[in-house]
Amino acid sequence: MLRCLPSLKVSKVFPLSFRFLMHIHRLFQNSFLRVSLGFSAIVLALACSARAATPDLLITEFLAENNGLTPDEDGDYPDWIEVHNRGSETVSLLNWSLTDAAGQLEKWRFPATNLPPGKFLVVFASEKNRREPGAPLHTNFKLSNNGEYLALVAPGGTNVVSSRSEEHTSELQSQF
């Protein structure tokens, strides 16, 4: 006969072990349910907080042919793109990108610039490539009034948060 403990036979241990295992099983089921619900609540809370923490930026307007409407600091009238922070917190634009090429999502990267909640930022699309924090910003591309791709891309260069690929209207502001 097999022995579980040095002095007990299996036949005598089994009833006690079975009751003990059933008790452990019930505890485990209840604990598992509590752990599962607790884990689900934590995952849901993290998902909600991650969603809330995601910056809410959008290209709200652009002008593809600026014929004397908005001058830059040099007195020129370049194309421009307006970015709006619809969120409730200030967003650092460091390493965010603007592009006019779907295959080159990090074509022009923002410098260390903050955009407060509810505020707008105009970036000139002039090919002057100016990225000095606190100064007027200029991309390294111009917009075509015949239509092209335009996008705002989150840091990392893979998440397009706002884009447009329709034809731009010549000499008119376009709103997203």
C-alpha positions as CSV (number, residue, x, y, z in Angstrom):
1,M,0.0,0.0,0.0
2,L,1.2,3.5,-0.8
3,R,1.9,6.0,1.9
4,C,1.3,9.7,1.7
5,L,2.8,10.5,5.1
6,P,5.2,8.2,6.9
7,S,2.6,7.0,9.4
8,L,-0.7,7.2,7.4
9,K,-2.1,4.9,4.8
10,V,-3.7,6.5,1.6
11,S,-7.1,5.1,2.5
12,K,-7.1,7.0,5.7
13,V,-5.7,10.2,4.3
14,F,-8.0,10.5,1.2
15,P,-11.2,11.6,3.0
16,L,-9.4,14.4,4.8
17,S,-7.4,15.4,1.8
18,F,-10.6,15.5,-0.4
19,R,-12.4,17.7,2.0
20,F,-9.3,19.9,2.3
21,L,-9.0,20.1,-1.5
22,M,-12.7,21.0,-1.9
23,H,-12.3,23.8,0.7
24,I,-9.2,25.1,-1.1
25,H,-11.1,24.8,-4.4
26,R,-14.0,27.0,-3.0
27,L,-11.6,29.5,-1.7
28,F,-9.7,29.6,-4.9
29,Q,-13.0,30.1,-6.9
30,N,-14.0,33.0,-4.7
31,S,-10.5,34.5,-4.7
32,F,-10.2,33.9,-8.4
33,L,-13.5,35.8,-9.0
34,R,-12.3,38.6,-6.7
35,V,-8.9,38.7,-8.4
36,S,-10.5,38.6,-11.9
37,L,-12.9,41.4,-11.1
38,G,-10.2,43.4,-9.4
39,F,-7.8,42.8,-12.3
40,S,-10.5,43.8,-14.8
41,A,-11.2,47.0,-12.9
42,I,-7.5,47.9,-12.9
43,V,-7.2,47.2,-16.6
44,L,-10.3,49.3,-17.3
45,A,-9.0,52.2,-15.1
46,L,-5.6,52.1,-16.9
47,A,-7.2,52.0,-20.3
48,C,-9.4,55.0,-19.4
49,S,-6.5,56.9,-17.9
50,A,-4.3,56.2,-20.9
51,R,-7.1,57.4,-23.2
52,A,-7.5,60.6,-21.1
53,A,-3.8,61.2,-21.1
54,T,-3.5,61.0,-24.9
55,P,-3.0,64.5,-26.3
56,D,-6.0,65.7,-28.3
57,L,-4.3,67.6,-31.1
58,L,-5.8,68.4,-34.5
59,I,-5.0,70.3,-37.7
60,T,-7.9,72.6,-37.7
61,E,-7.1,74.9,-40.7
62,F,-4.5,75.4,-43.4
63,L,-4.0,77.9,-46.2
64,A,-2.5,76.5,-49.3
65,E,-2.0,79.7,-51.2
66,N,-1.5,82.8,-48.9
67,N,-2.1,85.8,-51.1
68,G,-1.5,88.6,-48.6
69,L,-3.6,87.3,-45.7
70,T,-1.1,86.3,-43.0
71,P,2.5,87.5,-43.2
72,D,5.4,85.8,-41.5
73,E,8.2,87.6,-39.5
74,D,10.1,88.3,-42.8
75,G,7.1,90.0,-44.4
76,D,6.5,87.1,-46.8
77,Y,3.1,85.4,-47.2
78,P,3.8,81.7,-47.0
79,D,1.3,78.9,-46.7
80,W,0.3,78.0,-43.1
81,I,-1.1,75.2,-41.0
82,E,-3.0,75.6,-37.7
83,V,-2.8,73.0,-34.9
84,H,-5.3,73.1,-32.1
85,N,-5.0,71.5,-28.6
86,R,-8.6,70.4,-27.9
87,G,-7.4,68.7,-24.7
88,S,-7.5,69.9,-21.1
89,E,-3.7,69.8,-20.5
90,T,-0.7,71.5,-22.1
91,V,1.0,69.3,-24.7
92,S,4.7,69.3,-25.4
93,L,5.1,69.2,-29.2
94,L,8.7,68.0,-29.0
95,N,9.1,65.3,-31.7
96,W,5.6,65.7,-33.1
97,S,5.7,66.0,-36.9
98,L,4.0,67.7,-39.8
99,T,4.2,66.2,-43.2
100,D,3.0,66.6,-46.8
101,A,4.3,63.1,-47.7
102,A,2.4,59.9,-46.6
103,G,5.6,57.9,-47.0
104,Q,7.7,60.3,-44.9
105,L,5.7,60.9,-41.7
106,E,8.5,62.6,-39.8
107,K,9.3,65.1,-42.6
108,W,9.3,68.2,-40.3
109,R,9.6,67.8,-36.5
110,F,8.5,70.3,-33.9
111,P,11.0,71.7,-31.5
112,A,10.5,71.9,-27.7
113,T,7.3,73.9,-27.9
114,N,4.3,73.7,-25.6
115,L,0.7,74.1,-26.7
116,P,-1.7,75.1,-23.8
117,P,-5.2,73.6,-23.7
118,G,-7.7,75.2,-26.0
119,K,-5.0,77.2,-27.8
120,F,-4.0,77.2,-31.5
121,L,-0.5,77.3,-33.1
122,V,0.2,78.5,-36.6
123,V,3.1,76.9,-38.4
124,F,4.2,78.4,-41.7
125,A,4.6,75.9,-44.5
126,S,7.4,78.0,-46.2
127,E,10.3,75.6,-46.8
128,K,12.4,77.9,-44.5
129,N,12.8,75.0,-42.0
130,R,12.8,77.0,-38.8
131,R,12.5,75.1,-35.5
132,E,13.6,77.5,-32.8
133,P,11.5,77.3,-29.7
134,G,9.6,80.5,-29.0
135,A,10.1,81.8,-32.5
136,P,7.7,81.5,-35.5
137,L,7.9,78.0,-36.8
138,H,8.4,77.1,-40.5
139,T,8.2,73.7,-42.1
140,N,10.7,72.4,-44.7
141,F,7.9,72.0,-47.2
142,K,5.2,74.2,-48.9
143,L,1.6,73.2,-49.5
144,S,0.3,72.7,-53.0
145,N,-2.9,74.4,-53.9
146,N,-3.6,71.5,-56.3
147,G,-4.0,69.1,-53.4
148,E,-1.7,66.8,-51.5
149,Y,-1.4,64.9,-48.3
150,L,-1.2,66.8,-45.0
151,A,-0.8,65.2,-41.6
152,L,0.0,65.7,-37.9
153,V,2.0,62.8,-36.5
154,A,2.6,61.8,-32.9
155,P,6.1,61.2,-31.6
156,G,7.5,58.0,-32.9
157,G,6.4,58.6,-36.5
158,T,3.8,55.9,-36.8
159,N,0.5,57.4,-35.4
160,V,-1.2,59.9,-37.7
161,V,-3.5,61.9,-35.4
162,S,-4.9,64.3,-38.0
163,S,-4.7,64.1,-41.8
164,R,-6.1,65.3,-45.1
165,S,-5.5,64.1,-48.6
166,E,-8.2,65.9,-50.5
167,E,-7.6,68.7,-53.0
168,H,-6.9,72.0,-51.3
169,T,-9.0,74.9,-52.5
170,S,-6.9,77.5,-54.1
171,E,-6.6,80.8,-52.2
172,L,-9.1,79.7,-49.6
173,Q,-8.7,78.5,-46.1
174,S,-9.6,74.9,-45.6
175,Q,-11.0,73.6,-42.3
176,F,-10.7,70.0,-41.1
